[in-house]
Amino acid sequence: MCFGRSVLFEWFSLSNVGNAASILGVGLSLYVIYNVREIRKSYLFTARAPALLRSLHTRSSNINDLRKEFATSIEKIEAELARCLPILESLKRKVGRQERKSISDVVQLITANKTLSAGSESAVRDIYKELIKVEEAMRNLHKDKQWER
């Protein structure tokens, strides 16, 4: 028993306690950095989401209207899709991992269909449906964030 106490007492030297406190401090710092980053993203999303969602809704509505005359509106649809990309990228920086994935999927769809042809109507319809899904998910997330305050 005496041997066990002396080993324990030796472990509690100043350098060992300092090492443990240093490791604990690094862990706590990482935890604080992560939480501050999440708070910042939440604040930015809450502040910017309404304007970004209005803009995204306008763009997706324009795409839907232009789809009705697809053959004559290909260039205008390409322009609207190009305008959607920065909006989606901005939203992506302000949301969590799950929402970021759905936004990234839409961005990939738009990027894959940057230049449209007469046979691209189904691709534009798919992009439009994905835009609507993202828009609705972001609207729901914004409502949820308002309740968190």
C-alpha positions as CSV (number, residue, x, y, z in Angstrom):
1,M,0.0,0.0,0.0
2,C,2.8,2.4,0.8
3,F,4.2,1.8,-2.6
4,G,0.9,2.7,-4.3
5,R,0.6,6.0,-2.4
6,S,4.1,7.1,-3.3
7,V,3.6,6.4,-7.0
8,L,0.4,8.4,-6.9
9,F,2.1,11.2,-5.0
10,E,4.9,11.2,-7.5
11,W,2.5,11.5,-10.4
12,F,1.0,14.7,-9.0
13,S,4.2,16.5,-9.6
14,L,3.9,20.0,-11.0
15,S,5.0,19.1,-14.5
16,N,2.5,16.2,-14.8
17,V,-0.4,18.4,-13.5
18,G,0.7,21.1,-15.9
19,N,0.7,18.6,-18.8
20,A,-2.8,17.4,-18.0
21,A,-4.0,21.0,-17.6
22,S,-2.5,21.9,-21.0
23,I,-4.1,18.9,-22.7
24,L,-7.4,19.8,-21.1
25,G,-7.0,23.4,-22.2
26,V,-6.5,22.4,-25.8
27,G,-9.6,20.3,-25.7
28,L,-11.6,23.1,-24.2
29,S,-10.3,25.6,-26.8
30,L,-11.3,23.3,-29.6
31,Y,-14.8,22.9,-28.1
32,V,-15.2,26.7,-27.8
33,I,-13.9,27.3,-31.3
34,Y,-16.4,24.8,-32.7
35,N,-19.3,26.3,-30.8
36,V,-18.4,29.9,-31.7
37,R,-18.3,28.8,-35.4
38,E,-21.7,27.2,-35.1
39,I,-23.2,30.3,-33.4
40,R,-21.7,32.5,-36.1
41,K,-23.2,30.3,-38.9
42,S,-26.5,30.3,-37.2
43,Y,-26.5,34.1,-36.8
44,L,-25.5,34.6,-40.5
45,F,-28.1,32.2,-41.7
46,T,-30.9,33.9,-39.6
47,A,-29.8,37.3,-40.8
48,R,-29.3,36.5,-44.5
49,A,-31.7,33.6,-45.2
50,P,-34.8,35.7,-45.9
51,A,-33.1,37.7,-48.7
52,L,-31.3,34.7,-50.1
53,L,-34.5,32.6,-50.1
54,R,-36.5,35.4,-51.8
55,S,-33.8,35.6,-54.5
56,L,-33.7,31.8,-54.9
57,H,-37.5,31.7,-55.2
58,T,-37.4,34.4,-57.9
59,R,-34.8,32.5,-59.9
60,S,-36.6,29.1,-59.6
61,S,-39.9,30.8,-60.5
62,N,-38.3,32.3,-63.6
63,I,-36.9,28.9,-64.5
64,N,-40.3,27.4,-64.2
65,D,-41.9,30.1,-66.4
66,L,-39.1,29.8,-69.0
67,R,-39.5,26.0,-69.1
68,K,-42.9,26.4,-70.7
69,E,-41.2,27.8,-73.8
70,F,-38.0,25.7,-73.5
71,A,-36.8,25.8,-77.1
72,T,-36.8,29.5,-77.3
73,S,-35.6,30.2,-73.7
74,I,-32.5,28.0,-73.4
75,E,-30.1,31.0,-73.0
76,K,-32.4,32.7,-70.5
77,I,-32.6,29.4,-68.5
78,E,-28.8,29.1,-68.5
79,A,-28.6,32.6,-67.2
80,E,-31.1,31.9,-64.4
81,L,-29.2,28.7,-63.5
82,A,-26.0,30.7,-63.4
83,R,-27.6,33.2,-61.1
84,C,-28.7,30.4,-58.8
85,L,-25.1,29.2,-58.2
86,P,-23.9,32.1,-56.0
87,I,-27.1,32.1,-54.0
88,L,-26.7,28.4,-53.3
89,E,-23.0,28.8,-52.5
90,S,-23.8,31.5,-50.1
91,L,-26.5,29.4,-48.4
92,K,-24.1,26.5,-48.2
93,R,-21.6,28.4,-46.1
94,K,-24.3,29.2,-43.6
95,V,-25.9,25.8,-42.9
96,G,-25.0,22.6,-41.3
97,R,-23.6,19.4,-42.9
98,Q,-26.9,17.8,-43.7
99,E,-28.3,20.8,-45.5
100,R,-25.0,21.5,-47.2
101,K,-25.2,18.0,-48.8
102,S,-28.5,18.8,-50.5
103,I,-27.3,22.2,-51.7
104,S,-24.1,20.6,-53.1
105,D,-26.3,18.1,-55.0
106,V,-28.2,20.9,-56.7
107,V,-24.9,22.8,-57.4
108,Q,-23.5,19.7,-59.0
109,L,-26.7,19.3,-61.2
110,I,-26.5,22.9,-62.3
111,T,-22.7,22.6,-63.0
112,A,-23.2,19.4,-65.0
113,N,-25.8,21.2,-67.2
114,K,-24.2,24.5,-67.7
115,T,-24.8,24.4,-71.4
116,L,-28.3,23.3,-72.4
117,S,-29.5,21.8,-75.6
118,A,-33.0,21.1,-77.0
119,G,-32.9,17.6,-75.3
120,S,-32.1,19.1,-71.8
121,E,-35.6,19.8,-70.8
122,S,-35.8,16.8,-68.4
123,A,-32.5,17.9,-66.8
124,V,-33.9,21.4,-66.3
125,R,-37.1,19.9,-64.8
126,D,-34.9,17.8,-62.4
127,I,-32.9,20.9,-61.4
128,Y,-36.1,22.9,-60.8
129,K,-37.5,20.1,-58.6
130,E,-34.2,20.0,-56.6
131,L,-34.2,23.8,-56.3
132,I,-37.7,23.7,-54.9
133,K,-36.7,21.0,-52.3
134,V,-33.7,23.1,-51.2
135,E,-35.8,26.2,-51.0
136,E,-38.4,24.5,-48.8
137,A,-35.7,22.9,-46.6
138,M,-34.1,26.2,-46.1
139,R,-37.4,27.9,-45.3
140,N,-38.1,25.2,-42.7
141,L,-34.6,25.5,-41.2
142,H,-35.1,29.3,-41.0
143,K,-38.4,28.8,-39.1
144,D,-36.7,26.3,-36.8
145,K,-33.8,28.8,-36.1
146,Q,-36.3,31.5,-35.1
147,W,-37.6,29.2,-32.4
148,E,-34.1,28.6,-31.0
149,R,-33.7,32.2,-29.8
